[in-house]
């Protein structure tokens, strides 16, 4: 049988990707506004409206899934094999599990995070009757009452409760106020932007990633650049509970770069500066060719970067592949110290990551053959196998 060979795409000479200027005042200002909008997984409508309004302000058309994940389109010279850049809008949070006899609320976490970082948090509870402010406290919160017991009680969601800022001393009071099991609770971010570049806040995962994508897009539009291939900007609403990108991708997307946080900590190679390029997470390795393309873009344009691999980490790329999408995936990160706790990053990492994303959007498709969902061996990639030149 004669092997079917795909017709070559028409060659179009294009300029090489250029480093663009990132408007960091815009990036940090947008991040501050994103952080001010509560968006625990399951309660994300307002931040979806906000992001769609910002995309429309840039003149970028948008579409929504039924639940509100966003797909926006930056048109390129060709439509295939096209790409996507993705971040998530949802954050960690909590939900009311039980109305307690003492007039307080038992909680369960939304997403995976320790009650250790919930203790002392100010928050907002969303009830059918309206919002209430409150504080998450350990069950034994008063040193004047419990003395040393406040230091020996266990850490866990069974050992904290939400004290609402309303007159409430019983379950009857809570019912009167309008509380119900299943009410959403959003944790205050408490952002602090320092002159030296450090940014401290909850929910930098992944609102900093969202701000970075917008910053990269703004830089491309400001520079009047035309992209070689369509780039879809995707914003998901359920990454923190694992489903993320499972329902936002269309079959035309051949490669996808996820933007999320890295984890500077002992035993990891991530940093709060430059770009951290993930080689693998708990779901397995990322695509060799796409990942090395991003590494080479950093090298060619002198963007500080480092590689890392994560054992206890999962991102939108995993959800996309597990949902059956046959795409190349990669993960690029800004370093976040204390991830899923009291988080900190640096504006330099956000700038570097935005620069890399803008370069990636300007680049040619990683593998031209990927415009075919199924095809012959001809044109398929090869990975290096030659011995190193010592």
ZISULTA-V546468 format. One record per helix or strand. SS is the DSSP state (helix for helix, strand for strand). FROM is the first residue (numbers start at 1). LEN is the number of residues. If there is no record, write none. Layout:
BEGIN
[[SS,FROM,LEN] [SS,FROM,LEN]]
END
This chain:
BEGIN
[[helix,24,12] [strand,40,1] [helix,45,13] [strand,62,3] [strand,70,5] [strand,76,13] [strand,91,1] [strand,93,7] [strand,105,6] [helix,115,3] [strand,122,6] [strand,130,9] [helix,143,4] [helix,149,4] [helix,157,3] [strand,160,5] [helix,171,7] [strand,184,4] [strand,192,2] [strand,198,3] [helix,204,20] [strand,227,10] [helix,239,3] [helix,244,4] [strand,253,10] [strand,275,7] [strand,284,2] [helix,288,13] [strand,305,5] [helix,316,7] [strand,328,8] [strand,337,1] [strand,344,3] [helix,347,16] [helix,368,4]]
END
